[in-house]
């Protein structure tokens, strides 16, 4: 009862209205209703930081060896993510010092300790958390279909809902023995909540297993008018309705479905070898072979390799910590190719943090030149500065804490540069395979062309940052023309002293548009989506 009382204190979970029930797999136990105020309190309390909730003297919690550690960690991660709890810290494979803090939070939330995570558990946490986020809309559709009562679903306890989502994801999308999935998630619900919750999880998951075995899972019908078809496709492929409608209008149904399938696929990651430290791609490939991490060489960038699994192994081997390599998507690396940094050049990197492109550009300067890394977020700039030291390029990079909109050359704050990279804040529609939750949270439920344009128009640009004859490079991680081509057209209308410099001499032809811009297409190029334009100041 002590752990249930603790959970109730933190998340306002009811603790006394449930008792073990006997029922068939098709008869679901009753769920007590929770008031809207209680739901709001749950969300508020769930988003508090570790120090807010657990900055108190605690005793060592009892080990529960029967609970699957990766499921316990995944459930609490998902709950914190949904209610605003430090998403980037929890999912960033490179974050330092987060493992111990997270495990302490999980233990205090659940009221018991689990076995330590091994490498297999860590891989499963990454897969389950990422997959559950990607498929959340469809999983919730299935769960609601089995409950037949939206009020019960909407008022469900946060941890219980995450346990159900995990079970549904494992049964529907992962090749795991279904009844083992049922058993493990029932144990977690019993231990973390109460036996009645475990009985409910048992009933619902067993019903799902039967439906999947009989190939009779509920599926929305794609029929009716355009809005109804888009809504059905949005559920089937687990994307916001507005996004599906927009992509159908821009690309057609067939290409829109391909794009959604890409976004739902398990993402691969790229590693960039840090040649500044004399560590080449050949060295990185050799080390990955020793670690038995499957990989392939990038066809587009000489310093990059791709990996599908094994990022945790690379991290534990110390390569990231030593600055021998970094995690960077090829689509971002190709933006640096568009910049084409040359030794001796002065470069300004606007909106620079967290600094992946900054570091890559610095490595291309061969020890001569300078980069002013501007960002409004001082904390992220500190991380960039530490990374620059780690990668041995700190003598080339100067961090500048400033609001780009208020920065003016004529006031003496900044010298005009040979090249300026404006990596503009955007919707992130090109990186949905890796950042689904963040992108959907930023764009909201009803994205519009006007709203998308608002992301990139937040920042006015002082053209005097670029010296005459210099180059402005505008880039985004979006695939929407409102944030890309249309922003360039609007800029050129206002600034006739700039002209387009085609990128065909800087990136492979597969990435060059008819307008001379760089565009990475997830379907065509099998990379995250991105855009860049070179604009020369006359």
C-alpha positions as CSV (number, residue, x, y, z in Angstrom):
1,X,0.0,0.0,0.0
2,X,3.0,2.3,0.6
3,X,3.9,2.4,-3.1
4,X,0.3,3.0,-4.1
5,X,0.0,5.8,-1.7
6,X,3.1,7.3,-3.1
7,X,1.8,7.1,-6.7
8,X,-1.4,8.6,-5.6
9,X,0.4,11.6,-4.0
10,X,2.4,12.2,-7.2
11,X,-0.2,11.5,-9.9
12,X,-3.6,11.6,-8.1
13,X,-4.3,8.0,-8.9
14,X,-7.3,6.5,-7.1
15,X,-6.3,3.7,-4.7
16,X,-9.3,2.1,-3.1
17,X,-12.1,1.5,-5.6
18,X,-10.7,-1.5,-7.3
19,X,-10.7,-5.2,-6.4
20,X,-9.7,-8.4,-8.3
21,X,-12.4,-9.4,-10.7
22,X,-13.2,-12.6,-12.7
23,X,-14.3,-12.1,-16.3
24,X,-13.8,-13.5,-19.8
25,X,-11.3,-11.9,-22.2
26,X,-14.2,-10.1,-23.8
27,X,-15.7,-8.7,-20.6
28,X,-13.7,-5.7,-19.4
29,X,-13.7,-4.7,-15.7
30,X,-15.1,-1.3,-14.8
31,X,-12.8,1.7,-14.6
32,X,-13.5,4.4,-12.0
33,X,-14.1,7.8,-13.5
34,X,-11.8,10.7,-12.6
35,X,-13.0,14.3,-12.7
36,X,-11.6,16.8,-15.2
37,X,-9.9,18.6,-12.3
38,X,-8.2,15.4,-11.2
39,X,-7.0,14.8,-14.8
40,X,-5.5,18.3,-14.9
41,X,-3.8,17.8,-11.6
42,X,-2.3,14.5,-12.9
43,X,-0.9,16.3,-15.9
44,X,0.5,19.2,-13.8
45,X,2.1,16.9,-11.2
46,X,3.4,14.4,-13.8
47,X,5.4,17.3,-15.4
48,X,7.3,18.2,-12.3
49,X,11.0,17.7,-12.2
50,X,12.9,15.0,-10.3
51,X,14.0,17.5,-7.7
52,X,10.5,18.9,-7.2
53,X,9.0,15.5,-6.4
54,X,11.9,13.5,-4.8
55,X,14.2,16.0,-3.1
56,X,13.6,14.2,0.1
57,X,15.4,11.6,2.2
58,X,14.5,8.2,0.9
59,X,15.1,4.6,1.9
60,X,16.4,1.9,-0.5
61,X,13.4,0.6,-2.4
62,X,12.8,-3.2,-2.6
63,X,14.0,-5.0,-5.8
64,X,11.2,-6.6,-7.8
65,X,13.0,-9.1,-10.0
66,X,9.8,-10.3,-11.8
67,X,9.2,-7.0,-13.5
68,X,10.6,-6.5,-17.0
69,X,13.0,-3.5,-16.6
70,X,12.6,-2.2,-20.1
71,X,8.8,-2.1,-19.9
72,X,8.9,-0.3,-16.6
73,X,11.4,2.3,-17.9
74,X,9.4,2.7,-21.1
75,X,6.1,3.2,-19.3
76,X,7.4,6.0,-17.1
77,X,9.4,7.6,-19.9
78,X,6.3,7.7,-22.1
79,X,4.2,9.2,-19.2
80,X,6.8,11.9,-18.6
81,X,7.1,12.7,-22.3
82,X,3.3,13.0,-22.7
83,X,3.0,15.4,-19.8
84,X,6.0,17.5,-20.6
85,X,8.8,15.8,-18.7
86,X,12.2,16.5,-20.3
87,X,11.7,14.8,-23.6
88,X,15.1,15.5,-25.1
89,X,16.9,14.5,-22.0
90,X,15.2,11.1,-21.9
91,X,15.6,10.2,-25.5
92,X,18.9,11.7,-26.4
93,X,21.4,8.9,-26.7
94,X,24.3,11.3,-26.1
95,X,23.0,12.9,-22.9
96,X,25.4,12.8,-20.0
97,X,24.4,11.8,-16.4
98,X,20.8,11.2,-17.2
99,X,20.7,7.4,-16.7
100,X,21.1,7.4,-12.9
101,X,18.7,10.4,-12.5
102,X,16.1,8.7,-14.7
103,X,16.3,5.4,-12.8
104,X,15.8,7.1,-9.5
105,X,12.8,8.9,-10.8
106,X,11.4,5.6,-12.2
107,X,12.0,3.8,-8.9
108,X,10.2,6.5,-6.9
109,X,7.3,6.6,-9.4
110,X,6.8,2.9,-9.3
111,X,7.6,2.3,-5.7
112,X,10.1,-0.5,-6.3
113,X,13.4,-1.2,-8.1
114,X,13.8,-3.3,-11.2
115,X,16.8,-5.2,-12.5
116,X,19.5,-3.1,-14.0
117,X,19.1,-2.4,-17.8
118,X,21.5,-4.4,-20.0
119,X,22.2,-3.5,-23.6
120,X,19.3,-5.5,-24.9
121,X,17.0,-3.7,-22.5
122,X,18.3,-0.3,-23.6
123,X,17.7,-1.2,-27.2
124,X,14.1,-2.3,-26.4
125,X,13.5,0.9,-24.5
126,X,14.6,2.9,-27.5
127,X,12.4,0.8,-29.8
128,X,9.3,0.7,-27.6
129,X,9.4,4.4,-26.6
130,X,10.0,5.6,-30.2
131,X,7.6,3.1,-31.7
132,X,4.8,3.9,-29.3
133,X,5.2,7.6,-29.9
134,X,5.1,7.1,-33.7
135,X,2.0,4.8,-33.5
136,X,0.2,6.6,-30.7
137,X,-2.8,7.7,-32.7
138,X,-3.4,4.2,-34.1
139,X,-2.8,2.5,-30.8
140,X,-5.3,4.7,-29.1
141,X,-7.8,4.0,-31.8
142,X,-7.4,0.2,-31.1
143,X,-7.6,0.7,-27.4
144,X,-10.8,2.8,-27.7
145,X,-12.2,0.3,-30.1
146,X,-12.0,-2.4,-27.4
147,X,-13.3,-0.2,-24.6
148,X,-16.3,1.1,-26.6
149,X,-16.4,4.0,-24.1
150,X,-14.5,7.2,-24.9
151,X,-15.1,8.6,-21.4
152,X,-13.3,5.6,-19.8
153,X,-10.4,6.0,-22.2
154,X,-10.1,9.8,-21.7
155,X,-10.1,9.5,-17.9
156,X,-7.7,6.5,-17.7
157,X,-4.8,6.8,-15.3
158,X,-1.6,8.0,-17.1
159,X,0.6,5.0,-16.1
160,X,-2.1,2.5,-16.9
161,X,-2.7,4.0,-20.4
162,X,1.1,3.8,-21.1
163,X,1.2,0.2,-20.1
164,X,-1.7,-0.6,-22.5
165,X,0.0,1.3,-25.3
166,X,3.2,-0.6,-24.8
167,X,1.3,-3.9,-24.8
168,X,-0.6,-3.0,-27.9
169,X,2.6,-1.8,-29.7
170,X,4.4,-5.0,-28.8
171,X,1.6,-7.3,-30.0
172,X,0.7,-5.4,-33.2
173,X,4.2,-4.2,-34.4
174,X,6.9,-6.2,-32.7
175,X,7.7,-9.9,-33.2
176,X,7.3,-10.9,-29.6
177,X,5.5,-13.9,-28.2
178,X,2.0,-12.4,-27.5
179,X,1.2,-14.2,-24.3
180,X,4.6,-13.3,-22.9
181,X,3.7,-9.7,-23.7
182,X,0.4,-10.1,-21.9
183,X,2.0,-11.7,-18.8
184,X,4.8,-9.1,-18.5
185,X,2.5,-6.1,-18.8
186,X,0.0,-7.6,-16.3
187,X,2.8,-8.0,-13.8
188,X,3.9,-4.4,-14.3
189,X,0.3,-3.1,-13.8
190,X,-0.2,-5.3,-10.7
191,X,3.1,-4.1,-9.1
192,X,2.9,-0.5,-10.1
193,X,-0.8,0.1,-9.6
194,X,-3.0,-2.7,-8.1
195,X,-4.3,-6.1,-9.0
196,X,-7.5,-4.8,-10.5
197,X,-5.5,-2.8,-13.0
198,X,-3.6,-6.0,-13.9
199,X,-6.8,-7.8,-14.5
200,X,-8.0,-5.1,-16.9
201,X,-4.7,-5.2,-18.8
202,X,-4.9,-9.0,-19.0
203,X,-8.5,-8.9,-20.4
204,X,-7.8,-6.2,-23.0
205,X,-4.5,-7.6,-24.2
206,X,-5.8,-11.1,-24.5
207,X,-8.7,-9.8,-26.6
208,X,-6.2,-8.0,-28.8
209,X,-4.2,-11.2,-29.3
210,X,-7.3,-13.1,-30.4
211,X,-8.2,-10.3,-32.9
212,X,-4.7,-10.2,-34.3
213,X,-4.6,-14.0,-34.6
214,X,-7.9,-14.0,-36.5
215,X,-6.7,-11.1,-38.7
216,X,-9.7,-9.0,-37.5
217,X,-8.2,-6.0,-36.0
218,X,-10.4,-2.9,-36.2
219,X,-9.4,-0.7,-39.2
220,X,-11.0,2.6,-40.3
221,X,-12.6,2.5,-43.7
222,X,-11.0,4.8,-46.3
223,X,-14.2,6.1,-47.9
224,X,-16.5,9.2,-47.9
225,X,-15.4,12.7,-48.8
226,X,-11.9,14.0,-48.8
227,X,-12.0,14.9,-45.1
228,X,-13.3,11.5,-44.1
229,X,-10.7,9.7,-46.2
230,X,-7.9,11.9,-44.7
231,X,-9.1,11.1,-41.2
232,X,-9.1,7.4,-41.9
233,X,-5.6,7.5,-43.4
234,X,-4.5,9.6,-40.4
235,X,-5.6,6.9,-38.0
236,X,-4.2,4.0,-40.1
237,X,-0.8,5.6,-40.4
238,X,-0.9,7.5,-37.1
239,X,-0.4,11.1,-38.3
240,X,-2.4,14.3,-37.5
241,X,-5.4,14.8,-39.8
242,X,-4.3,18.3,-41.0
243,X,-0.9,16.9,-42.0
244,X,-2.4,14.1,-44.0
245,X,-4.8,16.5,-45.8
246,X,-1.9,18.9,-46.6
247,X,0.3,16.1,-48.0
248,X,-2.5,14.7,-50.1
249,X,-3.1,18.1,-51.6
250,X,0.7,18.6,-52.3
251,X,1.7,15.1,-53.2
252,X,-1.3,13.0,-54.0
253,X,-2.6,10.0,-51.9
254,X,0.0,7.5,-53.1
255,X,3.0,9.7,-52.3
256,X,1.4,10.9,-49.0
257,X,1.0,7.3,-47.9
258,X,4.7,6.5,-48.8
259,X,5.8,9.5,-46.8
260,X,3.8,8.4,-43.7
261,X,5.2,4.8,-44.0
262,X,8.7,6.3,-44.0
263,X,7.9,8.4,-40.9
264,X,6.7,5.3,-39.2
265,X,9.7,3.1,-40.1
266,X,12.5,2.6,-37.5
267,X,15.0,5.4,-38.1
268,X,18.7,4.9,-38.8
269,X,21.3,7.2,-37.5
270,X,24.5,8.5,-39.0
271,X,27.9,9.0,-37.4
272,X,30.4,11.6,-38.6
273,X,34.1,10.8,-38.1
274,X,35.9,13.7,-36.6
275,X,38.9,14.1,-38.9
276,X,40.2,17.0,-36.9
277,X,41.4,14.4,-34.3
278,X,42.9,12.3,-37.1
279,X,40.0,9.8,-36.8
280,X,38.9,9.0,-40.3
281,X,35.8,7.2,-41.6
282,X,38.0,4.1,-42.2
283,X,39.0,4.2,-38.6
284,X,35.4,4.5,-37.5
285,X,34.3,1.7,-39.7
286,X,37.1,-0.5,-38.4
287,X,36.1,0.2,-34.8
288,X,32.4,-0.5,-35.5
289,X,33.4,-3.9,-37.0
290,X,35.3,-4.7,-33.8
291,X,32.2,-3.7,-31.8
292,X,30.1,-5.8,-34.1
293,X,27.8,-2.9,-34.9
294,X,26.3,-3.3,-38.4
295,X,26.9,-0.3,-40.6
296,X,27.3,1.0,-44.1
297,X,29.3,3.8,-45.6
298,X,27.4,6.9,-46.7
299,X,27.0,7.3,-50.5
300,X,26.7,11.0,-50.1
301,X,29.3,12.2,-47.6
302,X,32.9,11.0,-47.2
303,X,33.0,11.3,-43.4
304,X,29.7,9.6,-42.6
305,X,28.6,6.0,-41.8
306,X,25.0,4.8,-41.2
307,X,23.9,2.5,-38.4
308,X,20.5,1.0,-37.7
309,X,21.3,-0.5,-34.3
310,X,24.1,-0.2,-31.9
311,X,24.1,3.4,-31.0
312,X,24.2,2.5,-27.3
313,X,27.2,0.3,-27.9
314,X,29.0,3.2,-29.6
315,X,28.2,5.5,-26.7
316,X,29.4,3.0,-24.2
317,X,32.7,2.5,-26.2
318,X,33.4,6.1,-25.5
319,X,33.7,7.4,-29.1
320,X,31.2,10.2,-28.5
321,X,32.6,11.1,-25.2
322,X,36.1,11.4,-26.6
323,X,35.0,13.5,-29.6
324,X,36.1,11.0,-32.1
325,X,32.7,11.0,-33.8
326,X,29.3,12.6,-33.5
327,X,25.7,11.7,-34.3
328,X,24.5,13.7,-37.3
329,X,22.0,13.0,-40.0
330,X,23.3,13.1,-43.6
331,X,20.6,15.6,-44.6
332,X,22.1,18.0,-42.1
333,X,25.6,17.2,-43.3
334,X,24.6,18.0,-46.8
335,X,23.6,21.4,-45.7
336,X,27.2,22.0,-44.7
337,X,28.2,20.9,-48.2
338,X,25.9,23.6,-49.5
339,X,27.7,26.1,-47.2
340,X,31.0,24.8,-48.5
341,X,33.3,26.2,-45.8
342,X,36.8,27.2,-46.9
343,X,40.0,27.7,-44.8
344,X,40.4,31.3,-43.9
345,X,36.7,32.2,-44.2
346,X,34.7,34.1,-41.6
347,X,31.3,32.3,-41.0
348,X,28.3,33.3,-39.0
349,X,26.1,30.4,-37.9
350,X,22.7,31.8,-36.9
351,X,20.5,29.7,-34.5
352,X,23.6,27.5,-34.1
353,X,22.8,25.4,-31.0
354,X,23.0,22.5,-30.4
355,X,25.9,22.8,-32.9
356,X,26.1,19.8,-35.2
357,X,26.5,21.9,-38.3
358,X,28.8,24.3,-36.5
359,X,31.2,21.5,-35.6
360,X,31.2,20.1,-39.1
361,X,31.8,23.5,-40.6
362,X,34.7,24.1,-38.2
363,X,36.3,20.8,-39.2
364,X,36.3,22.0,-42.8
365,X,38.2,25.1,-42.0
366,X,41.4,23.1,-41.5
367,X,42.5,25.2,-38.6
368,X,42.2,28.6,-40.4
369,X,39.2,30.9,-40.2
370,X,36.4,31.6,-37.6
371,X,32.8,30.8,-36.9
372,X,30.5,33.0,-34.8
373,X,27.9,30.7,-33.3
374,X,24.8,32.8,-32.4
375,X,21.9,31.5,-30.4
376,X,19.2,32.9,-28.1
377,X,19.5,29.9,-25.7
378,X,22.5,30.4,-23.4
379,X,22.3,26.9,-21.9
380,X,22.4,25.3,-25.4
381,X,25.3,27.5,-26.3
382,X,27.2,26.2,-23.3
383,X,26.7,22.7,-24.6
384,X,28.0,23.8,-28.0
385,X,31.1,25.3,-26.4
386,X,31.8,22.1,-24.5
387,X,31.3,20.1,-27.7
388,X,33.7,22.4,-29.6
389,X,36.4,21.7,-27.0
390,X,35.7,18.0,-27.2
391,X,36.1,18.1,-31.0
392,X,39.3,20.2,-30.8
393,X,37.7,23.1,-32.8
394,X,37.1,25.5,-29.9
395,X,39.9,27.9,-31.2
396,X,37.7,28.4,-34.3
397,X,34.3,28.9,-32.7
398,X,33.1,31.9,-30.7
399,X,29.7,31.5,-29.1
400,X,27.5,34.6,-29.1
401,X,24.4,34.8,-26.8
402,X,22.1,37.1,-28.7
403,X,18.7,37.4,-30.3
404,X,19.3,37.4,-34.1
405,X,16.4,39.8,-34.6
406,X,18.1,42.4,-32.5
407,X,21.7,41.8,-33.7
408,X,22.9,44.6,-36.0
409,X,26.2,45.0,-37.8
410,X,26.0,48.8,-37.9
411,X,26.0,48.8,-34.1
412,X,29.3,47.1,-34.1
413,X,28.1,43.8,-32.6
414,X,29.2,41.7,-35.6
415,X,31.5,42.0,-38.5
416,X,30.1,41.1,-41.9
417,X,31.0,37.5,-42.9
418,X,31.9,35.6,-46.0
419,X,29.1,33.1,-45.4
420,X,26.1,33.2,-43.1
421,X,24.1,30.0,-42.3
422,X,20.6,30.7,-41.2
423,X,19.3,27.4,-40.1
424,X,15.8,28.7,-39.5
425,X,13.4,27.5,-36.8
426,X,10.7,25.5,-38.6
427,X,8.0,22.9,-38.2
428,X,10.4,19.9,-38.5
429,X,8.1,18.1,-40.9
430,X,11.2,16.5,-42.5
431,X,12.3,14.7,-39.4
432,X,9.1,13.1,-38.2
433,X,10.7,9.6,-38.1
434,X,13.0,10.8,-35.3
435,X,11.1,13.7,-33.6
436,X,7.4,12.9,-33.9
437,X,6.3,14.0,-30.5
438,X,8.2,17.3,-30.6
439,X,7.0,18.2,-34.1
440,X,3.4,17.4,-33.4
441,X,3.5,19.3,-30.2
442,X,4.9,22.4,-31.9
443,X,2.5,22.3,-34.9
444,X,-0.6,21.4,-32.8
445,X,-3.7,19.7,-33.9
446,X,-4.7,22.1,-36.7
447,X,-1.6,23.1,-38.7
448,X,-2.2,25.6,-41.5
449,X,-0.1,27.1,-44.3
450,X,-0.1,30.4,-42.3
451,X,1.1,28.7,-39.2
452,X,3.9,26.9,-41.0
453,X,5.0,30.1,-42.6
454,X,5.0,31.6,-39.1
455,X,7.8,29.2,-37.9
456,X,10.3,30.5,-40.4
457,X,9.1,34.1,-40.4
458,X,9.7,34.5,-36.7
459,X,13.3,35.6,-37.5
460,X,13.8,38.8,-39.5
461,X,17.3,38.8,-41.1
462,X,19.8,41.6,-41.1
463,X,21.3,41.3,-44.6
464,X,24.3,43.4,-43.7
465,X,25.6,40.3,-41.8
466,X,26.6,39.1,-45.3
467,X,29.4,41.1,-46.9
468,X,29.2,42.0,-50.6
469,X,30.1,38.9,-52.6
470,X,29.3,36.8,-49.6
471,X,26.7,34.0,-49.4
472,X,23.6,33.6,-47.3
473,X,22.6,29.9,-46.8
474,X,19.0,29.5,-45.7
475,X,18.1,26.0,-44.5
476,X,15.3,24.1,-42.7
477,X,14.5,20.5,-41.7
478,X,11.1,20.8,-43.3
479,X,9.7,19.5,-46.6
480,X,6.9,22.0,-46.9
481,X,7.3,24.6,-49.7
482,X,5.6,27.2,-47.5
483,X,8.7,27.1,-45.2
484,X,11.2,26.7,-48.0
485,X,10.7,27.9,-51.6
486,X,8.0,30.4,-50.7
487,X,10.2,31.9,-48.0
488,X,13.1,32.3,-50.5
489,X,10.7,33.9,-53.0
490,X,9.5,36.4,-50.4
491,X,13.0,37.2,-49.3
492,X,14.2,37.9,-52.8
493,X,11.3,40.2,-53.4
494,X,12.4,42.3,-50.4
495,X,16.1,42.0,-51.0
496,X,17.0,42.4,-54.6
497,X,20.7,42.6,-53.8
498,X,20.7,38.8,-53.4
499,X,20.4,36.2,-56.2
500,X,20.2,32.4,-56.2
501,X,23.4,30.5,-56.5
502,X,22.5,27.0,-57.7
503,X,23.7,24.2,-55.5
504,X,24.4,21.7,-58.2
505,X,28.2,22.1,-57.7
506,X,28.0,21.3,-54.0
507,X,25.7,18.2,-53.6
508,X,24.8,15.2,-55.7
509,X,22.3,15.8,-58.5
510,X,19.6,13.7,-56.7
511,X,19.3,16.5,-54.2
512,X,19.1,19.5,-56.6
513,X,15.7,21.0,-57.5
514,X,14.8,22.6,-60.7
515,X,15.1,26.0,-59.0
516,X,18.7,25.3,-58.0
517,X,17.9,24.5,-54.3
518,X,19.0,21.6,-52.1
519,X,16.2,19.3,-51.1
520,X,16.4,16.0,-49.3
521,X,13.3,13.9,-50.0
522,X,12.6,11.1,-47.5
523,X,11.0,8.9,-50.1
524,X,13.4,9.6,-53.0
525,X,16.7,9.8,-51.0
526,X,15.9,7.6,-47.9
527,X,17.1,10.5,-45.6
528,X,15.5,12.9,-43.3
529,X,13.8,15.8,-45.2
530,X,15.6,19.1,-45.5
531,X,16.1,22.2,-47.6
532,X,18.8,24.7,-48.3
533,X,19.3,27.7,-50.7
534,X,22.5,29.6,-51.5
535,X,21.9,33.3,-52.0
536,X,24.8,35.5,-53.1
537,X,24.9,39.1,-52.1
538,X,25.7,41.3,-55.1
